[in-house]
């Protein structure tokens, strides 16, 4: 009987510690949505960005991606973002999709410009940059010719001792 009580108390202690760690992780992870004013941006591609992704300036979370959609006329991806009202964005701000690491999650990075005019609530970020595809870069590196030289049409490269063509 005594062993049963000790096991029950130890189980309760383990559950309490696990609950504390979950609370601590949630409160420090900044996974909450940011409420603020809405801005939109259009991209050629938004690989890896989804609803709830972070919007950051200089690595600091200032907003949240609210939704993504496809414009049926231009076939561009449209993102709606909520930005903390503390941060007013100049109208020449650049929005780009970046990765948090080689295999990390994607996030929206905003690079504010130097304009005096600000983007109003409900406004649009006009300067955007689509994400760089790691797969495309690796494919280009693998299939590119060494030294950037192309083979001549005839097959073998010309020998360096070959005489010059007469004029």
C-alpha positions in Angstrom: 0.0 0.0 0.0 2.8 2.4 0.9 4.5 1.9 -2.6 1.2 2.8 -4.3 1.1 6.2 -2.5 4.7 7.0 -3.4 4.1 6.1 -7.0 1.0 8.3 -7.1 2.8 11.3 -5.6 5.8 10.9 -8.0 3.4 10.7 -10.9 1.7 14.0 -9.8 5.1 15.7 -9.4 6.2 14.6 -12.9 2.9 15.9 -14.4 3.3 19.2 -12.5 6.9 19.7 -13.8 5.8 18.8 -17.4 2.9 21.3 -17.1 5.4 24.0 -15.9 7.7 23.3 -18.9 4.9 23.5 -21.4 3.7 26.8 -19.9 7.3 28.2 -19.9 7.9 27.1 -23.5 4.6 28.6 -24.7 5.2 31.9 -22.9 8.7 32.4 -24.3 8.2 31.1 -27.8 6.3 34.1 -29.1 3.9 31.9 -31.0 1.0 34.2 -30.4 -0.6 36.1 -33.3 0.2 39.8 -33.4 -2.8 42.1 -33.6 -2.3 45.4 -35.4 -2.9 47.0 -38.8 -3.1 45.0 -42.0 -0.8 45.2 -45.0 -0.6 43.1 -48.1 2.2 42.0 -50.5 2.3 40.0 -53.7 5.0 37.5 -54.6 5.9 35.3 -57.5 6.3 32.4 -55.0 5.9 32.1 -51.2 7.5 28.6 -50.7 7.2 27.7 -47.0 5.2 30.7 -45.8 1.8 29.8 -44.3 -0.8 31.3 -42.1 0.7 32.1 -38.7 4.3 32.6 -40.0 6.3 35.3 -38.4 6.9 38.7 -39.9 10.2 40.1 -38.7 12.3 43.3 -39.0 16.0 42.8 -38.2 15.1 39.4 -36.7 12.5 40.8 -34.3 8.9 39.6 -34.6 6.7 42.5 -35.4 3.8 40.7 -37.1 2.0 37.6 -38.3 1.0 36.3 -41.7 -2.9 36.2 -41.5 -3.7 34.6 -44.8 -2.4 33.6 -48.3 -4.3 33.6 -51.5 -3.7 33.5 -55.3 -4.7 36.4 -57.4 -6.8 34.9 -60.3 -5.8 37.7 -62.8 -2.0 37.9 -62.2 -1.4 34.5 -60.6 0.7 36.1 -57.9 0.6 34.9 -54.3 -1.0 37.5 -52.1 -0.1 37.6 -48.4 -2.1 39.5 -45.7 0.0 40.4 -42.7 -0.9 42.0 -39.4 1.8 44.4 -38.2 2.2 45.7 -34.6 1.0 49.4 -34.6 4.2 50.4 -32.8 6.0 50.0 -36.1 5.1 52.2 -39.0 6.5 51.0 -42.3 7.9 53.4 -44.9 6.3 53.0 -48.4 9.6 51.8 -49.9 9.8 48.8 -47.5 10.9 45.5 -49.1 9.3 42.2 -48.1 11.2 39.0 -48.7 10.8 35.4 -47.8 13.8 34.1 -45.7 14.7 30.9 -44.0 15.6 30.6 -40.3 18.4 28.3 -41.2 19.4 25.7 -43.7 16.5 23.4 -42.8 14.6 26.0 -40.7 11.2 27.4 -41.0 10.4 30.3 -43.4 9.4 33.7 -42.3 8.6 37.1 -43.8 11.4 39.6 -43.5 10.6 43.3 -43.9 13.5 45.7 -44.7 12.3 49.3 -44.1 13.4 51.9 -46.5 14.2 55.6 -45.9 11.0 57.2 -47.3 9.2 59.8 -45.2 5.8 58.5 -46.4 4.3 55.5 -44.5 2.2 52.6 -45.6 -1.4 53.2 -44.3 -3.4 50.5 -42.7 -4.8 48.3 -45.4 -2.0 49.4 -47.7 0.3 47.4 -49.9 4.0 46.6 -49.8 5.1 47.1 -53.5 8.7 45.8 -53.4 8.9 42.1 -52.8 11.5 39.3 -53.3 10.6 35.7 -53.7 12.5 33.0 -51.8 15.7 31.5 -53.3 15.2 27.9 -54.1 18.0 25.7 -52.6 17.1 22.9 -55.0 17.5 25.2 -58.1 20.9 26.4 -56.8 22.2 22.9 -56.2 20.9 21.8 -59.7 22.7 24.8 -61.4 25.9 24.0 -59.5 25.8 20.2 -60.5 24.9 20.7 -64.1 27.0 23.8 -64.9 30.2 23.4 -67.0 33.4 23.7 -65.0 35.0 27.1 -65.5 31.9 28.4 -67.2 33.1 27.4 -70.6 30.9 25.8 -73.3 32.1 23.0 -75.5 32.4 24.0 -79.2 29.9 22.6 -81.7 32.4 20.2 -83.2 32.9 18.2 -80.1 36.5 18.4 -78.7 37.8 21.6 -77.5 40.4 23.3 -79.7 44.0 22.6 -78.8 46.1 25.5 -77.6 48.8 24.8 -80.3 46.4 25.0 -83.2 47.5 27.6 -85.7 45.3 30.7 -86.1 42.9 30.9 -89.0 44.3 32.9 -92.0 42.7 36.3 -92.6 
